[in-house]
Amino acid sequence: MDWYVQRYRSEFLLMSHVSRSGPPRRSSFCDGLRTSISVLIIIGVAVGTAVTNSPAMGLPTLAVCGAVVSLWSQTLTLEEAKQSINGTPLVIIGAGFGLATAVSKTGLADWIGQGIATAAGNSHLLIFVLFFVLTCLVSNVVFQTAAVTLIAPVANGAVRHLADPGLTFVPFIYLLTYASGAVFLLPIAMPGSLMVWKPGGYDFGDYAKLGLPLLLVVGPVTVGAVYFANACGLLDWIGRSVP
């Protein structure tokens, strides 16, 4: 297996030796029963997430219930469950939310927003560019939701400091939405990239090689679209049209 991985690694996007792996368990009736139970658990969690309106019965709660049923029905062993948990994404995501809360509570976000507004002057285009760049940098380091939580108070502080009637918080919502999704430079902020980073044998530079050209295309298009839509009043019209 090792010689095959070394010889053909360049021809596959994701290929790596799985430690402590073994052949699948062979028992026609038991395996069929386990498979049926697993499928029913997945369907139950998906349907429950779609139809429930209670915050207490959201996806996290249903996912935990599905895991408990899997352990109880022995479709998943405790050892397999422990091996499937990757602590790195959990630590990175949790640290990102903690950082966002600290920046907001200490008033640092408002101070940064005032500094950006002062640097941009009266140029709406320049302040949009600065916030897009800032959001992209933060989003590539911390989790996407935590990045939005971190940058939103900064944008709010900038709008209050400018006190420009032609500039509201609405265009910053669009900028935060698109810029926080432009996580093309590093793998640590996107759960999918983070999970395949080490098993795939990728380096940080592999993401930047493709991510930087893509970011140079997405950035000007996004900032330009938001700038012209805000200048012609389209964003305010959309905000008034949506109930």
PAZAPA-4460 file (N, C-alpha, C; in steps of 0.05 Angstrom, whole numbers, plus 32768, in hexadecimal, padded with zeros to 4 digits):
% residues 243
    n_x    n_y    n_z   ca_x   ca_y   ca_z    c_x    c_y    c_z   seq   type   mol
   8011   7FE8   8000   8000   8000   8000   8011   8019   8000     1      M     A
   8027   8019   8010   8038   8031   8012   8045   8038   7FF7     2      D     A
   804F   8023   7FE9   805B   8029   7FCF   8047   8034   7FBB     3      W     A
   802E   802B   7FBD   8019   8034   7FAB   8013   8051   7FB0     4      Y     A
   8012   8058   7FCA   800C   8074   7FD2   8022   8086   7FC8     5      V     A
   803B   807E   7FCC   8052   808F   7FC4   8054   8092   7FA6     6      Q     A
   804D   807D   7F97   8050   807E   7F7A   803A   808E   7F6D     7      R     A
   8022   808C   7F77   800B   8098   7F69   7FFF   80AF   7F79     8      Y     A
   800D   80BA   7F8D   8001   80CF   7F9D   7FFB   80E8   7F8C     9      R     A
   800D   80EF   7F79   8009   8107   7F69   7FF1   8105   7F57    10      S     A
   7FE6   80EE   7F52   7FD0   80EA   7F40   7FB5   80EA   7F4E    11      E     A
   7FB5   80ED   7F68   7F9C   80EC   7F78   7F9B   8105   7F89    12      F     A
   7F82   8110   7F8D   7F7F   8127   7F9E   7F7F   811F   7FBB    13      L     A
   7F76   8108   7FC2   7F74   8100   7FDE   7F7A   80E2   7FE0    14      L     A
   7F92   80DB   7FEB   7F99   80BF   7FEE   7FAD   80BD   8005    15      M     A
   7FA6   80AE   8019   7FB8   80AB   8030   7FB3   8091   803E    16      S     A
   7FC8   8086   804A   7FC5   806D   8059   7FB5   8072   8073    17      H     A
   7FA1   8061   8079   7F91   8064   8090   7F9C   8052   80A6    18      V     A
   7FA5   805E   80BC   7FB0   804F   80D2   7F9B   803E   80E0    19      S     A
   7FA3   8027   80EA   7F91   8015   80F9   7F78   800D   80E9    20      R     A
   7F7C   800C   80CF   7F65   8003   80BE   7F65   7FE5   80BB    21      S     A
   7F4F   7FDA   80B5   7F4C   7FBD   80B2   7F36   7FB7   809E    22      G     A
   7F34   7F9E   8097   7F1F   7F96   8084   7F03   7F99   8090    23      P     A
   7EEF   7F9E   8080   7ED4   7FA2   808B   7ECA   7F88   8098    24      P     A
   7EB9   7F8C   80AC   7EAD   7F75   80BA   7E9A   7F66   80A7    25      R     A
   7E9C   7F4C   80A6   7E8C   7F3C   8094   7E78   7F2B   80A3    26      R     A
   7E60   7F33   80A1   7E49   7F23   80AC   7E30   7F2D   809E    27      S     A
   7E26   7F1D   808C   7E11   7F27   807A   7DF9   7F32   8088    28      S     A
   7DEE   7F23   809C   7DD6   7F2D   80A9   7DDD   7F45   80BB    29      F     A
   7DF2   7F42   80CC   7DF9   7F58   80DF   7E01   7F71   80D0    30      C     A
   7E11   7F6E   80BB   7E1A   7F85   80AC   7E02   7F93   809E    31      D     A
   7DF0   7F83   8094   7DD8   7F8F   8087   7DC7   7F9D   809B    32      G     A
   7DC5   7F92   80B3   7DB5   7F9F   80C8   7DC2   7FB9   80D1    33      L     A
   7DDD   7FB8   80D5   7DEB   7FD0   80DD   7DE9   7FE6   80C7    34      R     A
   7DEB   7FDE   80AE   7DE9   7FF2   8099   7DCD   7FFE   8098    35      T     A
   7DB8   7FEE   809C   7D9D   7FF8   809C   7D98   800C   80B3    36      S     A
   7DA3   8005   80CA   7DA0   8016   80E1   7DAE   8031   80DD    37      I     A
   7DC7   802F   80D1   7DD6   8048   80CC   7DC8   805A   80B9    38      S     A
   7DBC   804E   80A4   7DAD   805E   8090   7D95   806B   809D    39      V     A
   7D87   805C   80AE   7D6F   8067   80BC   7D77   807E   80CF    40      L     A
   7D8E   807B   80DC   7D97   8090   80EE   7D9D   80AA   80DF    41      I     A
   7DAB   80A7   80C8   7DB2   80BE   80B7   7D99   80CC   80AD    42      I     A
   7D86   80BC   80A4   7D6D   80C7   8099   7D5D   80D5   80B0    43      I     A
   7D5D   80C8   80C7   7D4F   80D4   80DE   7D5A   80EF   80E6    44      G     A
   7D75   80F1   80E7   7D82   810A   80EE   7D7C   8120   80D9    45      V     A
   7D7D   8118   80C0   7D79   812B   80AA   7D5C   8135   80AA    46      A     A
   7D49   8122   80AD   7D2C   812A   80AD   7D26   813A   80C6    47      V     A
   7D30   8132   80DD   7D2B   8141   80F5   7D36   815D   80F4    48      G     A
   7D4D   8161   80E8   7D59   817C   80E5   7D47   818D   80D3    49      T     A
   7D3C   8181   80BE   7D2C   8190   80AB   7D10   8198   80B5    50      A     A
   7D04   8188   80C6   7CE9   818D   80CF   7CE6   819A   80EA    51      V     A
   7CFB   8199   80FB   7CF9   81A4   8116   7CFC   81C2   8115    52      T     A
   7CED   81CF   8127   7CEF   81EC   812A   7CFA   81F4   8146    53      N     A
   7D00   81E0   8156   7D09   81E6   8171   7D27   81E8   8171    54      S     A
   7D32   81FE   817D   7D4F   8201   817F   7D5C   81EB   818F    55      P     A
   7D4D   81E0   81A2   7D58   81CA   81B3   7D5B   81B0   81A4    56      A     A
   7D4D   81AD   818D   7D4F   8195   817D   7D5B   819B   8162    57      M     A
   7D70   81AB   8162   7D7E   81B1   8149   7D91   819B   8140    58      G     A
   7DA1   81A1   812C   7DB4   818D   8122   7DC7   8182   8136    59      L     A
   7DD4   8193   8148   7DE6   8187   815C   7DD9   8173   816E    60      P     A
   7DC0   8179   8178   7DB2   8166   8189   7DAB   814D   817B    61      T     A
   7DA1   814F   8163   7D9A   8137   8154   7DB2   8127   814C    62      L     A
   7DC8   8134   8146   7DE1   8126   813F   7DEB   8116   8157    63      A     A
   7DEA   8121   816F   7DF2   8113   8187   7DDF   80FB   818C    64      V     A
   7DC5   80FF   8188   7DB2   80E9   818B   7DB8   80D3   8177    65      C     A
   7DBF   80DA   815E   7DC6   80C6   814B   7DDF   80B7   8152    66      G     A
   7DF3   80C4   815E   7E0B   80B7   8166   7E05   80A4   817D    67      A     A
   7DF4   80AC   8190   7DED   809A   81A7   7DDF   8081   819D    68      V     A
   7DCC   8085   818A   7DBE   806E   817F   7DD1   805B   8170    69      V     A
   7DE5   8067   8162   7DF9   8056   8154   7E09   8045   8168    70      S     A
   7E11   8052   817E   7E20   8043   8192   7E0E   802D   81A0    71      L     A
   7DF5   8034   81A5   7DE3   8022   81B2   7DDD   800A   81A1    72      W     A
   7DDA   800F   8186   7DD4   7FF9   8174   7DED   7FEA   816A    73      S     A
   7E04   7FF3   8173   7E1E   7FE7   816C   7E24   7FE8   814F    74      Q     A
   7E18   7FFC   8141   7E21   8001   8125   7E3B   8011   8125    75      T     A
   7E41   801C   813C   7E5A   802B   813F   7E66   8024   815B    76      L     A
   7E7F   801C   815C   7E8B   8015   8175   7E96   802F   8182    77      T     A
   7E9B   802D   819C   7EA6   8045   81AA   7EC2   804B   81A0    78      L     A
   7ED2   8037   819A   7EED   803C   8190   7EEC   8049   8175    79      E     A
   7EDA   8041   8163   7ED7   804E   8149   7ECE   806B   814C    80      E     A
   7EBC   806F   815F   7EB3   808B   8163   7EC9   809D   816D    81      A     A
   7EDA   8093   817F   7EF0   80A3   8189   7F05   80A9   8173    82      K     A
   7F0A   8095   8162   7F1E   8099   814D   7F14   80AC   8137    83      Q     A
   7EF9   80AF   8134   7EEE   80C0   811F   7EEE   80DE   8127    84      S     A
   7EF3   80E4   8140   7EF2   8100   814A   7F0D   810D   8144    85      I     A
   7F0D   8122   8135   7F25   8132   812F   7F24   814B   8140    86      N     A
   7F36   814D   8154   7F35   8163   8167   7F3F   817E   815B    87      G     A
   7F4F   817D   8146   7F5A   8196   813B   7F44   81A9   8132    88      T     A
   7F30   81A0   8121   7F1B   81B3   8119   7F0B   81BE   8130    89      P     A
   7F06   81AD   8145   7EF7   81B7   815C   7F05   81CD   816B    90      L     A
   7F20   81C9   816F   7F2F   81DD   817D   7F30   81F8   816D    91      V     A
   7F34   81F6   8153   7F36   820E   8142   7F1C   821D   8142    92      I     A
   7F06   820E   813F   7EEB   821B   813E   7EE5   8228   8159    93      I     A
   7EEA   821A   816F   7EE5   8225   8189   7EF6   823D   818F    94      G     A
   7F0F   823C   8188   7F21   8253   818C   7F18   826C   817C    95      A     A
   7F0E   8267   8164   7F04   827D   8154   7EED   828C   8161    96      G     A
   7EDA   827D   816C   7EC3   828A   8179   7ECC   8299   8192    97      F     A
   7EDF   828D   81A1   7EEA   829B   81B8   7EF8   82B5   81B1    98      G     A
   7F07   82B5   819C   7F15   82CD   8193   7F01   82E3   818A    99      L     A
   7EEC   82DA   817C   7ED8   82ED   8173   7EC9   82FA   818B   100      A     A
   7EC3   82EB   819F   7EB6   82F6   81B7   7EC8   8309   81C6   101      T     A
   7EE1   8303   81C8   7EF4   8314   81D6   7EF8   832F   81C8   102      A     A
   7EFA   832E   81AD   7EFE   8347   819E   7EE5   8359   81A0   103      V     A
   7ECE   834D   81A0   7EB5   835D   81A2   7EB1   8368   81BE   104      S     A
   7EB6   8358   81D3   7EB2   8361   81EE   7EC5   8377   81F7   105      K     A
   7EDE   8376   81EE   7EF2   8389   81F7   7EF1   83A4   81E9   106      T     A
   7EE0   83A6   81D4   7EDF   83BF   81C5   7EF4   83C1   81AF   107      G     A
   7F04   83AC   81AB   7F18   83AD   8197   7F0C   83AE   817B   108      L     A
   7EF5   83A1   8177   7EE8   83A2   815D   7EE0   83BE   8155   109      A     A
   7ED5   83CD   8168   7ECD   83E8   8162   7EE5   83FA   815C   110      D     A
   7EFB   83F5   816A   7F13   8405   8165   7F1F   83FF   814A   111      W     A
   7F1F   83E6   8142   7F29   83DF   8127   7F17   83EA   8111   112      I     A
   7EFD   83EA   8116   7EEA   83F6   8103   7EEF   8413   80FF   113      G     A
   7EF4   8422   8114   7EFA   843E   8112   7F14   8443   8103   114      Q     A
   7F28   8432   8108   7F41   8435   80FA   7F3E   8430   80DC   115      G     A
   7F2E   841D   80D4   7F2A   8417   80B8   7F1A   842E   80AB   116      I     A
   7F06   8438   80B9   7EF6   844E   80AE   7F08   8467   80AB   117      A     A
   7F1A   846C   80BD   7F2C   8483   80BB   7F3F   8480   80A3   118      T     A
   7F49   8467   809F   7F5B   8462   8089   7F4E   8465   806E   119      A     A
   7F34   845C   806D   7F26   845D   8053   7F1C   8479   804D   120      A     A
   7F19   848A   8060   7F0F   84A5   805B   7EF2   84A4   8053   121      G     A
   7EEB   84B2   803E   7ED0   84B3   8034   7ECB   84A0   801C   122      N     A
   7EDF   848F   8016   7EDD   847D   7FFF   7ECE   8463   8007   123      S     A
   7EB6   8460   7FFD   7EA7   8447   8002   7EB6   842F   7FF6   124      H     A
   7EC1   8432   7FDE   7ECE   841C   7FD1   7EE6   8413   7FE1   125      L     A
   7EF6   8425   7FEC   7F0D   841E   7FFB   7F06   8410   8015   126      L     A
   7EF1   8419   8022   7EEA   840B   803B   7EDE   83F0   8035   127      I     A
   7ED1   83EC   801E   7EC8   83D1   8016   7EE0   83BF   8011   128      F     A
   7EF4   83C9   8003   7F0C   83B9   7FFE   7F1A   83B1   8018   129      V     A
   7F1D   83C4   802A   7F2A   83BE   8043   7F1B   83A9   8053   130      L     A
   7F01   83AB   8054   7EF1   8398   8063   7EF1   837C   8056   131      F     A
   7EF1   837C   803B   7EF3   8362   802E   7F0D   8354   8034   132      F     A
   7F23   8364   8032   7F3E   8358   8038   7F3F   834F   8055   133      V     A
   7F35   8360   8068   7F36   8358   8084   7F26   833F   8089   134      L     A
   7F0E   833D   807E   7EFD   8326   8082   7F0A   830D   8076   135      T     A
   7F16   830F   805F   7F24   82F8   8053   7F3B   82EE   8064   136      C     A
   7F4B   8301   806E   7F61   82F9   807F   7F58   82EB   8098   137      L     A
   7F43   82F6   80A5   7F39   82E9   80BE   7F2C   82CF   80B8   138      V     A
   7F1D   82CD   80A2   7F0E   82B5   809B   7F21   829E   8094   139      S     A
   7F39   82A4   808B   7F4C   828F   8084   7F5B   8285   809C   140      N     A
   7F56   8292   80B3   7F64   828A   80CC   7F51   827D   80E0   141      V     A
   7F39   8288   80E3   7F25   827D   80F5   7F0D   8273   80E6   142      V     A
   7EFC   8265   80F3   7EE4   8259   80E7   7ED2   826F   80DB   143      F     A
   7EC3   8268   80C6   7EB4   827C   80B7   7EA0   828B   80C8   144      Q     A
   7E90   827D   80D8   7E7C   828A   80E9   7E8A   829C   80FE   145      T     A
   7EA0   8292   8109   7EAF   82A3   811C   7EBA   82BC   810F   146      A     A
   7EC3   82BA   80F6   7ECD   82D1   80E8   7EB8   82E6   80E4   147      A     A
   7EA0   82DE   80DD   7E8A   82F1   80DA   7E83   82FE   80F5   148      V     A
   7E83   82EE   810A   7E7E   82F9   8124   7E93   830D   812D   149      T     A
   7EAB   8308   8123   7EC2   831A   812A   7EC1   8334   811B   150      L     A
   7EBB   8332   8101   7EBD   834A   80EF   7EA4   835B   80F0   151      I     A
   7E8D   8350   80F6   7E74   835F   80F6   7E75   8377   8109   152      A     A
   7E7F   8375   8122   7E81   838C   8133   7E95   83A1   8128   153      P     A
   7EAA   8398   811A   7EBD   83AA   810D   7EAF   83BB   80F8   154      V     A
   7E9E   83AE   80E7   7E90   83BD   80D3   7E7C   83D0   80DF   155      A     A
   7E6F   83C7   80F5   7E5C   83D9   8102   7E69   83F1   810E   156      N     A
   7E81   83EE   8119   7E90   8404   8124   7E99   8417   810E   157      G     A
   7EA0   840D   80F7   7EA8   841E   80E0   7E91   842F   80D6   158      A     A
   7E79   8423   80D4   7E62   8431   80CB   7E5B   8447   80DF   159      V     A
   7E5C   8442   80F8   7E56   8457   810D   7E6A   846D   810C   160      R     A
   7E83   8467   8107   7E98   847B   8107   7E96   848D   80EE   161      H     A
   7E8E   8481   80D7   7E8C   8492   80BF   7E74   84A4   80C0   162      L     A
   7E5E   849A   80CB   7E45   84AA   80CD   7E3E   84B5   80B1   163      A     A
   7E40   84A4   809D   7E3A   84AC   8081   7E1E   84A1   807A   164      D     A
   7E0B   84B3   8074   7DEF   84A9   806E   7DEE   8497   8055   165      P     A
   7E02   8499   8044   7E03   8488   802C   7E0F   846D   8031   166      G     A
   7E18   8468   8049   7E25   844E   804F   7E18   8442   8068   167      L     A
   7E0B   842C   8064   7DFE   841D   807A   7E0D   8403   807F   168      T     A
   7E02   83F4   8092   7E0E   83DA   8098   7E07   83C4   8083   169      F     A
   7DF3   83CA   8072   7DE9   83B6   805F   7DFF   83AC   804C   170      V     A
   7E0F   83BD   803E   7E23   83B3   802C   7E39   83A2   803B   171      P     A
   7E3E   83A8   8054   7E51   8398   8063   7E47   837C   8068   172      F     A
   7E2D   8379   806A   7E22   835E   806D   7E28   834D   8055   173      I     A
   7E25   8358   803D   7E2C   834A   8025   7E4A   8344   8023   174      Y     A
   7E5A   8358   802A   7E77   8354   8029   7E80   833E   803D   175      L     A
   7E74   833E   8055   7E7B   832A   8069   7E73   830E   805F   176      L     A
   7E5B   830D   8053   7E51   82F3   8049   7E64   82E6   8035   177      T     A
   7E6C   82F6   8021   7E7C   82EB   800B   7E99   82E9   8013   178      Y     A
   7EA4   82FD   8022   7EC0   82FC   8029   7EC6   82E5   803D   179      A     A
   7EB3   82E0   804F   7EB7   82CA   8063   7EB6   82AF   8055   180      S     A
   7EAB   82AD   803E   7EAB   8294   802F   7EC3   8291   801D   181      G     A
   7ED3   82A6   801A   7EEA   82A4   8008   7F02   8299   8018   182      A     A
   7EFF   8281   8022   7F15   8275   8032   7F25   8263   8020   183      V     A
   7F34   826F   800E   7F43   825F   7FFA   7F61   825D   8000   184      F     A
   7F6B   826C   8013   7F88   826D   8017   7F92   8258   802B   185      L     A
   7F83   8251   803F   7F8C   823F   8054   7F77   822A   8059   186      L     A
   7F7E   8212   8062   7F6A   81FD   8067   7F5E   81FE   8083   187      P     A
   7F68   820F   8095   7F60   820C   80B1   7F45   8219   80B7   188      I     A
   7F3A   8229   80A6   7F21   8236   80AC   7F08   8229   80A0   189      A     A
   7F0C   8216   808E   7EF6   8208   8081   7EF6   81EB   808B   190      M     A
   7EE1   81E1   8098   7EE1   81C6   80A3   7EE7   81B1   808E   191      P     A
   7EDC   81B4   8076   7EE2   81A0   8061   7F00   819F   8059   192      G     A
   7F0C   81B6   8056   7F28   81B7   804F   7F39   81AD   8067   193      S     A
   7F30   81B3   807F   7F3F   81AB   8096   7F40   818D   809A   194      L     A
   7F2A   8180   8092   7F28   8163   8096   7F39   8154   8081   195      M     A
   7F3C   815F   8069   7F4C   8151   8055   7F69   815B   8053   196      V     A
   7F70   816F   8063   7F8A   817B   8062   7FA0   8167   8067   197      W     A
   7FA0   815B   807F   7FB5   8147   8086   7FB2   812C   8078   198      K     A
   7F9A   8121   8077   7F97   8107   8069   7F9F   8109   804C   199      P     A
   7F9A   8120   803F   7FA1   8123   8023   7FBF   8129   801E   200      G     A
   7FCE   812E   8033   7FEA   8135   8030   7FEE   8151   8024   201      G     A
   7FDB   8163   8028   7FDE   817E   801D   7FEF   8190   802F   202      Y     A
   7FFB   81A4   8023   8009   81B9   8032   7FF9   81D3   8030   203      D     A
   8000   81E6   8042   7FF3   8200   8041   7FF6   820D   8026   204      F     A
   800D   820A   8019   8012   8216   7FFF   8001   820B   7FE9   205      G     A
   7FF7   81F2   7FEC   7FE6   81E7   7FD8   7FCB   81F6   7FD6   206      D     A
   7FC1   81FF   7FED   7FA8   820E   7FED   7FAC   822A   7FE1   207      Y     A
   7FC3   8236   7FE8   7FC8   8251   7FDF   7FCD   8252   7FC1   208      A     A
   7FD8   823D   7FB5   7FDE   823D   7F99   7FC5   8240   7F88   209      K     A
   7FB0   8233   7F90   7F96   8236   7F82   7F84   824B   7F8F   210      L     A
   7F87   8250   7FA9   7F75   8262   7FB6   7F7B   827F   7FB1   211      G     A
   7F94   8287   7FAE   7F9B   82A3   7FA9   7F91   82AD   7F8E   212      L     A
   7F95   829F   7F78   7F89   82A8   7F5F   7F6B   82AA   7F60   213      P     A
   7F5E   8296   7F6D   7F41   8297   7F70   7F38   82AF   7F80   214      L     A
   7F47   82B5   7F96   7F40   82CC   7FA7   7F43   82E6   7F98   215      L     A
   7F57   82E8   7F86   7F5C   8300   7F76   7F45   8305   7F62   216      L     A
   7F37   82F0   7F5C   7F1F   82F3   7F4A   7F06   82F9   7F5A   217      V     A
   7F02   82EB   7F70   7EEA   82EE   7F80   7EEA   8309   7F8E   218      V     A
   7F01   8313   7F97   7F02   832C   7FA6   7EF8   8344   7F96   219      G     A
   7F05   834A   7F7F   7EFB   8361   7F70   7EDE   835F   7F67   220      P     A
   7ED6   8347   7F5F   7EBA   8344   7F56   7EA7   8349   7F6D   221      V     A
   7EAD   833F   7F85   7E9B   8343   7F9C   7E9A   8360   7FA5   222      T     A
   7EB2   836C   7FA8   7EB3   8388   7FB1   7EA6   839A   7F9C   223      V     A
   7EAB   8396   7F83   7E9F   83A6   7F6E   7E81   83A4   7F6D   224      G     A
   7E77   838B   7F70   7E5A   8387   7F6F   7E4C   8395   7F87   225      A     A
   7E58   8392   7F9E   7E4C   839E   7FB6   7E4D   83BD   7FB4   226      V     A
   7E63   83C7   7FAA   7E67   83E4   7FA8   7E52   83F1   7F95   227      Y     A
   7E4F   83E5   7F7D   7E3C   83F0   7F6A   7E1F   83EB   7F73   228      F     A
   7E19   83D4   7F7F   7DFE   83CF   7F89   7DF7   83E3   7F9F   229      A     A
   7E0A   83E9   7FB0   7E05   83FD   7FC6   7E02   8419   7FBB   230      N     A
   7E13   8420   7FA6   7E12   843B   7F9B   7DF7   8441   7F8D   231      A     A
   7DEC   842C   7F80   7DD3   8431   7F72   7DBA   842B   7F83   232      C     A
   7DBE   8424   7F9C   7DA8   8420   7FAE   7D9B   8404   7FAC   233      G     A
   7DA8   83F2   7F9E   7D9C   83D7   7F9A   7D9B   83C8   7FB4   234      L     A
   7DB0   83CA   7FC5   7DB1   83BB   7FDE   7D9A   83C5   7FF1   235      L     A
   7D96   83DF   7FF3   7D80   83E8   8004   7D65   83DF   7FF9   236      D     A
   7D62   83DF   7FDE   7D49   83D5   7FD3   7D44   83B8   7FD9   237      W     A
   7D59   83A8   7FD8   7D57   838C   7FDF   7D4F   8389   7FFD   238      I     A
   7D5C   8399   800E   7D56   8398   802A   7D39   839F   8030   239      G     A
   7D2D   83B3   8021   7D11   83BA   8025   7CFE   83A6   8019   240      R     A
   7D07   8397   8005   7CF5   8384   7FF7   7CF3   836A   8006   241      S     A
   7D08   8363   8015   7D07   8349   8023   7CF7   834D   803D   242      V     A
   7CE2   833D   8041   7CD2   8341   805A   7CE2   8339   8073   243      P     A
***
